[in-house]
Amino acid sequence: ALQSPEECLPIASEFANVEAALGELQRARAVMKHAAQVADPRTAHGEQFWNEWHQLELEHGSEDTFRDMLRMKRAISTHFSQAYMLMPGAARAAAMLARNADLQRRIE
């Protein structure tokens, strides 16, 4: 079983490569675009995924499709960096809720 969504990236890359080998480039790109939603470029799986998509576009794509891939990578990168920046605030909020619940129990 997969432990995290990012573990599906090697499977998605392999599936996209099969589609590309069959000449189904639009389907290959669709698979990569869908999987990219969980491909954090800062992680090992994510970095490998983006390198493989980069290679796919170099071999089969045009300047436009390559640019689209880079645009998506920047957007995903921004998404993950913002999610990371928001984590301490979320952790503080969770701690505050726990304290409030503890105080509520003491009052009752």
MIGUFI-593283 format. One record per residue (C-alpha): residue in three letters; x, y, z. Coordinates in pm, 1 decimal, decimal comma. Layout:
# residues N
  residuo        px        py        pz
      ALA         X         Y         Z
...
//
This chain:
# residues 108
  residuo        px        py        pz
      ALA       0,0       0,0       0,0
      LEU     110,8     354,0     -65,4
      GLN     221,3     545,3     243,1
      SER     187,5     888,1      81,2
      PRO      34,5    1030,0    -237,4
      GLU     383,7    1111,1    -363,5
      GLU     463,8     740,0    -388,5
      CYS     234,8     719,6    -692,8
      LEU     473,8     940,7    -893,2
      PRO     701,2     662,2   -1025,1
      ILE     391,7     470,1   -1138,9
      ALA     249,6     778,7   -1311,6
      SER     582,2     849,0   -1483,6
      GLU     604,6     492,3   -1607,5
      PHE     246,0     502,7   -1734,7
      ALA     315,4     832,4   -1914,5
      ASN     625,1     678,4   -2075,2
      VAL     416,0     387,0   -2203,3
      GLU     161,4     630,2   -2348,1
      ALA     439,6     831,6   -2513,9
      ALA     593,2     514,9   -2659,7
      LEU     252,7     435,3   -2811,4
      GLY     239,9     783,0   -2963,6
      GLU     -31,1     903,0   -2724,7
      LEU     146,5    1223,4   -2622,1
      GLN    -167,1    1407,5   -2511,8
      ARG    -255,5    1120,8   -2280,1
      ALA     101,4    1109,8   -2149,2
      ARG      85,2    1481,8   -2068,5
      ALA    -255,5    1440,3   -1905,1
      VAL    -114,1    1170,2   -1675,7
      MET     182,6    1390,9   -1586,0
      LYS     -38,3    1694,7   -1521,8
      HIS    -263,6    1494,5   -1294,1
      ALA      24,7    1341,5   -1098,8
      ALA     203,8    1676,7   -1073,6
      GLN     -49,7    1787,4    -813,3
      VAL     136,5    1583,6    -549,9
      ALA     489,1    1625,1    -692,2
      ASP     673,4    1851,8    -450,4
      PRO     997,7    1939,2    -635,7
      ARG    1185,8    1955,2    -302,5
      THR    1146,6    1582,4    -234,9
      ALA    1328,5    1290,1    -396,6
      HIS    1016,1    1147,1    -564,4
      GLY     908,0    1492,0    -678,2
      GLU    1247,1    1586,5    -818,8
      GLN    1268,4    1260,9   -1013,0
      PHE     913,5    1310,5   -1144,8
      TRP     988,5    1662,3   -1272,0
      ASN    1313,7    1544,7   -1432,5
      GLU    1124,9    1269,6   -1615,1
      TRP     857,5    1511,1   -1737,4
      HIS    1134,8    1748,0   -1846,9
      GLN    1290,0    1465,5   -2049,6
      LEU     952,9    1367,5   -2199,9
      GLU     900,8    1723,0   -2324,3
      LEU    1254,9    1744,3   -2461,4
      GLU    1204,0    1423,6   -2659,7
      HIS     844,4    1466,4   -2775,3
      GLY     725,0    1816,9   -2697,5
      SER     731,8    2161,3   -2847,3
      GLU     846,1    2489,5   -2701,4
      ASP     488,4    2556,2   -2588,4
      THR     442,7    2223,3   -2409,5
      PHE     784,3    2260,8   -2245,1
      ARG     687,6    2609,3   -2126,9
      ASP     356,6    2472,6   -1992,7
      MET     545,8    2209,5   -1794,3
      LEU     776,3    2473,9   -1644,1
      ARG     479,1    2696,4   -1561,2
      MET     306,5    2409,6   -1382,5
      LYS     626,3    2324,1   -1193,5
      ARG     653,0    2683,9   -1068,7
      ALA     287,7    2683,1    -961,1
      ILE     323,7    2351,5    -777,2
      SER     647,8    2469,5    -617,2
      THR     473,6    2782,6    -493,3
      HIS     182,6    2577,5    -362,3
      PHE     408,6    2350,2    -157,5
      SER     623,3    2635,1     -24,7
      GLN     311,8    2824,4      88,6
      ALA     170,6    2511,7     250,3
      TYR     500,3    2471,6     436,1
      MET     495,7    2833,9     550,2
      LEU     142,5    2795,4     685,4
      MET     220,6    2486,6     891,1
      PRO     351,2    2666,9    1202,7
      GLY      33,7    2876,1    1217,2
      ALA    -177,8    2564,0    1189,2
      ALA      27,9    2397,5    1460,7
      ARG     -23,7    2700,0    1686,3
      ALA    -397,6    2690,0    1621,1
      ALA    -410,8    2318,9    1704,6
      ALA    -218,6    2378,7    2027,4
      MET    -454,1    2661,9    2119,8
      LEU    -757,3    2438,4    2060,6
      ALA    -602,1    2166,1    2275,3
      ARG    -536,8    2415,3    2556,6
      ASN    -893,7    2543,6    2534,0
      ALA   -1028,8    2188,8    2548,0
      ASP    -808,5    2118,6    2851,3
      LEU    -932,9    2434,3    3024,6
      GLN   -1291,2    2337,8    2942,0
      ARG   -1240,5    1995,2    3105,2
      ARG   -1094,6    2157,4    3418,5
      ILE   -1389,9    2395,1    3448,6
      GLU   -1643,2    2112,3    3421,8
//
